[in-house]
Amino acid sequence: MRRLPKWFSSLDCLHTLFLFKTFPGEDPFPVLEKPQNLAILTLASSAFTSKDIKCTSGGFPKLKLLRVLNNYNWARWMPIEEGTMPVLQYLLIANCPRLTRLPDGFHHLTALQDLTLACTSAYFSDRLHEDDRWKVSHIRDVSIISQISAKGQNVTDSPSSSCDFPAIYNFGDSNSDTGGIAAAFFPMAAPCGETSFHRPVGRASDGRLIIDFIADNLGLPFLSPYLDSVGTNFQHGANLATGGATIRRPNESWFQTGV
C-alpha cells in the first residue's frame, strides 16, 4: 500500500491500533494523528517505509502510548510542534537503526513519563547522553536497554564497562503475558502464534511480544509464566503478567468474566 486511506482519519471511535507490515511509502502520521480518541498506537515491522515522519500541533490529542518497532527505513523525526501529543505518557522506540536522534521540540511532550529506547545506534545513545540530554530532562524514566555497536553487535548501554542482566521479572497484562492465562484458564487458539512460532504458545498475539524482544536483546530465553510452574526453569526470571490483570479492583467477579 502506498498510503493509508484518507477515511482512516475520520475513525473517531478508534481507541487502539496495531499496524504490522502495511508498508505505506508515505508518512502515515498526517492520517493517524487525526482520530480524536486514538489512545494506543503500535507501528511494527515496516508498518511504514518513509524515511521521515512529522506530527502537527493538535495531532494525536488523546494518544497515551506510542510504540515504534522494527522500522528500518525511518531516519528522521521532524520537529515536534507545541501541542502535539499533549497527553502522551509512554514512548517505546525499538530496533529503528537509522534513527540517529530525538527530534527538535521533543521537550514539548510535557506529559511523557516513560521513554524506552532499544537497539538504537551508538551515535543515538551518545547524543542522548551529551548534546540531546536536555530534550529528555523532563521525563521521569528514561531507559536505553541496548544499542547497536559500529560492528552491528548488540551491546548493553551502561556507564560501566559491562552490565549483566541475569534475569527478568515482568509484571503486566495480556500485552506481555507469555502463557499465564493459557495455563490457568483456557489455551490460546489460532491465529495466535502463527507468525513467529507457527502454533499457539500462550500469547494473545500472532507473533512475539515486546517482552520477547527485550529478553532476546539481553541474551536471555523467553520468559516462562509463573502460573505454568510444573517442569519450568525460572533461573532467568519469571513472567507474572496475566491476561486481564488490572491495578484496580475489577468491577465484575471472576464468575461473571471468567478472568
NORQUI-V221632 format. One record per residue. N is the residue number from 1. SS is DSSP state (H for helix, E for strand, L for the rest). OMEGA is omega as a letter, one per 30 degrees, with the letter a starting at -180 (none if undefined). NEAR is the number of other C-alpha atoms within 8 Angstrom. Layout:
BEGIN
<<N:SS:OMEGA:NEAR> <N:SS:OMEGA:NEAR>>
END
This chain:
BEGIN
<<1:L:a:7> <2:L:a:7> <3:L:l:9> <4:L:l:9> <5:L:a:6> <6:H:a:7> <7:H:l:6> <8:H:a:10> <9:H:a:11> <10:H:a:8> <11:L:a:9> <12:L:l:9> <13:L:a:8> <14:L:a:9> <15:L:a:8> <16:E:a:8> <17:E:l:9> <18:E:l:8> <19:E:a:9> <20:E:l:9> <21:L:l:9> <22:L:l:9> <23:L:l:10> <24:E:a:14> <25:L:l:10> <26:L:l:9> <27:L:a:14> <28:L:a:11> <29:H:l:9> <30:H:l:10> <31:H:a:11> <32:H:a:10> <33:L:a:11> <34:L:l:10> <35:L:a:14> <36:L:a:10> <37:L:l:11> <38:L:a:16> <39:L:a:10> <40:E:a:11> <41:E:l:12> <42:E:l:11> <43:E:a:14> <44:E:l:14> <45:L:l:9> <46:L:l:14> <47:L:l:13> <48:E:a:14> <49:L:l:14> <50:L:a:11> <51:L:a:9> <52:E:l:10> <53:E:a:12> <54:L:l:11> <55:L:l:13> <56:L:a:9> <57:L:a:9> <58:L:l:9> <59:L:a:11> <60:L:a:14> <61:L:a:13> <62:L:a:12> <63:L:l:15> <64:L:a:11> <65:E:l:11> <66:E:l:12> <67:E:l:12> <68:E:a:12> <69:E:l:13> <70:L:l:10> <71:L:a:15> <72:L:l:10> <73:L:a:10> <74:L:a:13> <75:L:a:9> <76:E:l:11> <77:E:a:10> <78:L:a:10> <79:L:a:10> <80:L:a:14> <81:L:l:10> <82:L:a:8> <83:L:l:9> <84:L:l:15> <85:L:a:13> <86:L:a:13> <87:L:a:12> <88:L:a:14> <89:L:a:10> <90:E:l:11> <91:E:l:12> <92:E:l:12> <93:E:a:11> <94:E:l:12> <95:L:l:11> <96:L:a:15> <97:L:a:10> <98:L:l:9> <99:L:a:12> <100:L:a:11> <101:L:l:9> <102:L:a:9> <103:L:l:10> <104:L:a:9> <105:L:a:11> <106:H:a:11> <107:H:l:9> <108:H:l:10> <109:L:a:13> <110:L:a:8> <111:L:a:8> <112:L:a:12> <113:L:a:9> <114:E:l:11> <115:E:l:12> <116:E:l:11> <117:E:a:12> <118:E:l:13> <119:E:l:14> <120:E:l:16> <121:E:l:14> <122:H:l:10> <123:H:l:7> <124:H:a:11> <125:H:l:11> <126:H:l:8> <127:H:a:11> <128:H:l:11> <129:H:a:8> <130:L:a:7> <131:L:a:7> <132:L:a:11> <133:H:a:10> <134:H:a:6> <135:H:a:11> <136:H:a:10> <137:L:a:6> <138:L:a:7> <139:L:a:10> <140:L:a:6> <141:E:l:7> <142:E:a:9> <143:E:l:7> <144:E:a:10> <145:E:l:11> <146:E:l:14> <147:E:a:15> <148:E:a:14> <149:L:a:10> <150:L:a:7> <151:L:l:5> <152:L:a:6> <153:L:l:7> <154:E:l:10> <155:E:l:8> <156:L:a:10> <157:L:a:9> <158:L:l:7> <159:L:l:4> <160:L:a:5> <161:L:l:5> <162:L:a:6> <163:L:a:8> <164:L:l:4> <165:L:a:6> <166:L:a:7> <167:L:l:8> <168:E:l:11> <169:E:a:8> <170:E:l:9> <171:L:a:8> <172:L:a:12> <173:L:a:12> <174:L:l:12> <175:L:a:9> <176:L:l:14> <177:L:a:18> <178:L:l:12> <179:L:a:14> <180:H:a:17> <181:H:l:13> <182:H:a:10> <183:H:a:11> <184:H:a:8> <185:L:a:7> <186:L:l:7> <187:L:l:8> <188:L:l:11> <189:L:l:6> <190:L:g:8> <191:L:a:9> <192:L:l:15> <193:L:a:18> <194:L:a:12> <195:L:a:7> <196:L:a:8> <197:L:l:9> <198:L:l:7> <199:L:l:9> <200:L:a:13> <201:L:l:10> <202:L:a:15> <203:L:l:17> <204:L:a:10> <205:L:l:9> <206:L:l:11> <207:L:a:11> <208:L:l:10> <209:L:l:10> <210:H:a:8> <211:H:l:7> <212:H:l:10> <213:H:l:9> <214:H:l:10> <215:H:a:13> <216:H:a:10> <217:H:l:10> <218:L:l:9> <219:L:a:6> <220:L:l:10> <221:L:l:7> <222:L:a:7> <223:L:l:12> <224:L:l:13> <225:E:a:14> <226:L:l:9> <227:L:l:10> <228:L:a:11> <229:L:a:8> <230:L:l:4> <231:L:a:4> <232:L:l:7> <233:L:l:7> <234:L:a:7> <235:L:a:5> <236:L:l:11> <237:E:a:11> <238:E:l:12> <239:E:l:15> <240:L:l:13> <241:L:l:15> <242:L:l:13> <243:L:a:12> <244:L:a:7> <245:L:l:9> <246:L:l:7> <247:L:l:4> <248:L:l:4> <249:L:a:5> <250:L:a:6> <251:L:a:4> <252:L:a:6> <253:L:l:7> <254:H:a:7> <255:H:l:6> <256:H:a:6> <257:H:a:7> <258:L:a:5> <259:L:none:7>>
END
